[in-house]
Amino acid sequence: MNNMNPIQKLVDGIVKIGIITKSEINFLRGNLEKGEFVDLSRFIQSNVYLTIDHASEELDRLRNVFITKHNYKRYRDYGWTEDELRAIGYNGEGNPLINLECRDLIKFCGFKKIGDHIPDYLPIYNINGVAYFTANREPLILFHTIFNAYQ
């Protein structure tokens, strides 16, 4: 008597595997925007990562927003501190970026609902302890937990 919602079955499968594709994110987002109920708490409680290709795209996008091709911070203030920029490999003005392995780099944490009349659901990602979503092409921080590995 397994009468589980097919969307919830998909969520359970994603959580079990631990990897989510870009198309699965878009599918879930579309269903949320149509008013379907999806229990997103499973993503918060689990380690579900973007595919390597999607994580690489997202890392490149973040770096292009925040850092020039010569590894200087862009002047526009998006509210990310130097600690938070280190999450994307920033290593100080003009220094080479830290090489980040894209496997298990960016976690998918669910969606942030924007707007009341016409809801829009934006994916929430977590890269090295910095949880963010992107609105109007601006990565906005929800929270961060930067851990010092040497403590």
VOLO-949286 format. One record per residue (C-alpha): residue number from 1; x, y, z. Coordinates in nm, 3 decimals, m for minus. Example, Ala and Ser with C-alpha at 12.3 -4.5 7.8 and 13.67 -1.06 7.14 Angstrom:
BEGIN
<node n="1" x="1.230" y="m0.450" z="0.780"/>
<node n="2" x="1.367" y="m0.106" z="0.714"/>
This chain:
BEGIN
<node n="1" x="0.000" y="0.000" z="0.000"/>
<node n="2" x="0.256" y="0.251" z="m0.114"/>
<node n="3" x="0.050" y="0.549" z="m0.225"/>
<node n="4" x="0.330" y="0.804" z="m0.191"/>
<node n="5" x="0.315" y="1.112" z="m0.412"/>
<node n="6" x="0.537" y="1.058" z="m0.723"/>
<node n="7" x="0.715" y="1.388" z="m0.657"/>
<node n="8" x="0.793" y="1.274" z="m0.304"/>
<node n="9" x="0.924" y="0.945" z="m0.448"/>
<node n="10" x="1.159" y="1.149" z="m0.665"/>
<node n="11" x="1.277" y="1.346" z="m0.359"/>
<node n="12" x="1.335" y="1.023" z="m0.167"/>
<node n="13" x="1.535" y="0.880" z="m0.459"/>
<node n="14" x="1.747" y="1.194" z="m0.485"/>
<node n="15" x="1.818" y="1.189" z="m0.111"/>
<node n="16" x="1.905" y="0.819" z="m0.125"/>
<node n="17" x="2.153" y="0.869" z="m0.413"/>
<node n="18" x="2.287" y="1.198" z="m0.272"/>
<node n="19" x="2.307" y="1.376" z="m0.608"/>
<node n="20" x="2.058" y="1.607" z="m0.781"/>
<node n="21" x="2.064" y="1.712" z="m1.145"/>
<node n="22" x="1.984" y="2.055" z="m1.282"/>
<node n="23" x="1.673" y="1.913" z="m1.454"/>
<node n="24" x="1.549" y="1.760" z="m1.126"/>
<node n="25" x="1.589" y="2.099" z="m0.954"/>
<node n="26" x="1.393" y="2.264" z="m1.236"/>
<node n="27" x="1.125" y="1.993" z="m1.221"/>
<node n="28" x="1.079" y="2.035" z="m0.844"/>
<node n="29" x="1.079" y="2.413" z="m0.880"/>
<node n="30" x="0.811" y="2.397" z="m1.149"/>
<node n="31" x="0.589" y="2.176" z="m0.934"/>
<node n="32" x="0.628" y="2.408" z="m0.635"/>
<node n="33" x="0.536" y="2.706" z="m0.852"/>
<node n="34" x="0.222" y="2.520" z="m0.965"/>
<node n="35" x="0.121" y="2.482" z="m0.599"/>
<node n="36" x="0.221" y="2.117" z="m0.548"/>
<node n="37" x="0.331" y="2.021" z="m0.198"/>
<node n="38" x="0.687" y="1.890" z="m0.177"/>
<node n="39" x="0.847" y="1.805" z="0.157"/>
<node n="40" x="1.179" y="1.987" z="0.126"/>
<node n="41" x="1.293" y="1.909" z="0.479"/>
<node n="42" x="1.461" y="1.594" z="0.348"/>
<node n="43" x="1.715" y="1.811" z="0.163"/>
<node n="44" x="1.804" y="2.011" z="0.473"/>
<node n="45" x="1.860" y="1.695" z="0.676"/>
<node n="46" x="2.066" y="1.519" z="0.407"/>
<node n="47" x="2.381" y="1.566" z="0.204"/>
<node n="48" x="2.250" y="1.608" z="m0.150"/>
<node n="49" x="2.510" y="1.751" z="m0.386"/>
<node n="50" x="2.492" y="1.902" z="m0.734"/>
<node n="51" x="2.634" y="1.697" z="m1.020"/>
<node n="52" x="2.998" y="1.772" z="m1.098"/>
<node n="53" x="2.903" y="1.961" z="m1.417"/>
<node n="54" x="2.637" y="2.169" z="m1.241"/>
<node n="55" x="2.871" y="2.241" z="m0.946"/>
<node n="56" x="3.143" y="2.351" z="m1.189"/>
<node n="57" x="2.898" y="2.585" z="m1.368"/>
<node n="58" x="2.778" y="2.729" z="m1.037"/>
<node n="59" x="3.133" y="2.778" z="m0.905"/>
<node n="60" x="3.235" y="2.954" z="m1.229"/>
<node n="61" x="2.925" y="3.174" z="m1.209"/>
<node n="62" x="2.998" y="3.275" z="m0.849"/>
<node n="63" x="3.360" y="3.348" z="m0.928"/>
<node n="64" x="3.260" y="3.562" z="m1.228"/>
<node n="65" x="3.022" y="3.763" z="m1.010"/>
<node n="66" x="3.272" y="3.831" z="m0.733"/>
<node n="67" x="3.623" y="3.808" z="m0.876"/>
<node n="68" x="3.792" y="3.959" z="m1.183"/>
<node n="69" x="3.995" y="3.744" z="m1.420"/>
<node n="70" x="4.307" y="3.869" z="m1.238"/>
<node n="71" x="4.167" y="3.752" z="m0.901"/>
<node n="72" x="4.073" y="4.088" z="m0.755"/>
<node n="73" x="3.739" y="4.143" z="m0.583"/>
<node n="74" x="3.487" y="4.323" z="m0.796"/>
<node n="75" x="3.390" y="4.662" z="m0.654"/>
<node n="76" x="3.019" y="4.597" z="m0.643"/>
<node n="77" x="2.923" y="4.500" z="m0.290"/>
<node n="78" x="2.709" y="4.189" z="m0.276"/>
<node n="79" x="2.752" y="4.156" z="0.099"/>
<node n="80" x="2.995" y="3.863" z="0.090"/>
<node n="81" x="3.286" y="3.895" z="0.333"/>
<node n="82" x="3.638" y="3.771" z="0.258"/>
<node n="83" x="3.565" y="3.460" z="0.468"/>
<node n="84" x="3.261" y="3.389" z="0.255"/>
<node n="85" x="3.456" y="3.452" z="m0.065"/>
<node n="86" x="3.710" y="3.193" z="0.051"/>
<node n="87" x="3.427" y="2.940" z="0.015"/>
<node n="88" x="3.458" y="2.987" z="m0.363"/>
<node n="89" x="3.838" y="2.973" z="m0.363"/>
<node n="90" x="3.926" y="3.342" z="m0.322"/>
<node n="91" x="4.273" y="3.367" z="m0.170"/>
<node n="92" x="4.333" y="3.741" z="m0.137"/>
<node n="93" x="4.376" y="4.020" z="m0.389"/>
<node n="94" x="4.573" y="3.907" z="m0.695"/>
<node n="95" x="4.658" y="3.565" z="m0.553"/>
<node n="96" x="4.575" y="3.251" z="m0.750"/>
<node n="97" x="4.237" y="3.100" z="m0.667"/>
<node n="98" x="4.232" y="2.791" z="m0.452"/>
<node n="99" x="4.161" y="2.487" z="m0.669"/>
<node n="100" x="3.831" y="2.338" z="m0.552"/>
<node n="101" x="3.725" y="1.984" z="m0.641"/>
<node n="102" x="3.367" y="2.002" z="m0.773"/>
<node n="103" x="3.268" y="1.657" z="m0.649"/>
<node n="104" x="3.065" y="1.703" z="m0.330"/>
<node n="105" x="3.134" y="2.079" z="m0.336"/>
<node n="106" x="2.789" y="2.237" z="m0.352"/>
<node n="107" x="2.495" y="2.104" z="m0.153"/>
<node n="108" x="2.136" y="2.152" z="m0.260"/>
<node n="109" x="1.931" y="2.265" z="0.043"/>
<node n="110" x="1.584" y="2.329" z="m0.102"/>
<node n="111" x="1.413" y="2.644" z="m0.224"/>
<node n="112" x="1.354" y="3.000" z="m0.104"/>
<node n="113" x="1.006" y="3.131" z="m0.182"/>
<node n="114" x="1.011" y="3.482" z="m0.324"/>
<node n="115" x="0.691" y="3.677" z="m0.382"/>
<node n="116" x="0.339" y="3.626" z="m0.254"/>
<node n="117" x="0.101" y="3.682" z="m0.544"/>
<node n="118" x="0.312" y="3.502" z="m0.801"/>
<node n="119" x="0.548" y="3.279" z="m0.603"/>
<node n="120" x="0.892" y="3.207" z="m0.739"/>
<node n="121" x="1.105" y="2.937" z="m0.582"/>
<node n="122" x="1.480" y="2.990" z="m0.601"/>
<node n="123" x="1.724" y="2.706" z="m0.532"/>
<node n="124" x="1.926" y="2.731" z="m0.212"/>
<node n="125" x="2.282" y="2.605" z="m0.232"/>
<node n="126" x="2.554" y="2.562" z="0.027"/>
<node n="127" x="2.917" y="2.588" z="m0.076"/>
<node n="128" x="3.173" y="2.522" z="0.197"/>
<node n="129" x="2.938" y="2.640" z="0.471"/>
<node n="130" x="2.791" y="2.943" z="0.291"/>
<node n="131" x="2.420" y="2.897" z="0.213"/>
<node n="132" x="2.290" y="3.128" z="m0.059"/>
<node n="133" x="2.029" y="3.174" z="m0.328"/>
<node n="134" x="2.041" y="3.391" z="m0.639"/>
<node n="135" x="1.783" y="3.664" z="m0.702"/>
<node n="136" x="1.815" y="3.898" z="m1.000"/>
<node n="137" x="2.158" y="3.746" z="m1.073"/>
<node n="138" x="2.284" y="3.843" z="m0.727"/>
<node n="139" x="2.398" y="3.564" z="m0.494"/>
<node n="140" x="2.246" y="3.649" z="m0.155"/>
<node n="141" x="2.361" y="3.482" z="0.165"/>
<node n="142" x="2.109" y="3.312" z="0.391"/>
<node n="143" x="2.364" y="3.207" z="0.652"/>
<node n="144" x="2.717" y="3.084" z="0.681"/>
<node n="145" x="2.904" y="2.847" z="0.906"/>
<node n="146" x="3.271" y="2.880" z="0.835"/>
<node n="147" x="3.474" y="2.627" z="1.028"/>
<node n="148" x="3.841" y="2.667" z="1.099"/>
<node n="149" x="4.000" y="2.329" z="1.031"/>
<node n="150" x="4.288" y="2.413" z="1.265"/>
<node n="151" x="4.080" y="2.466" z="1.582"/>
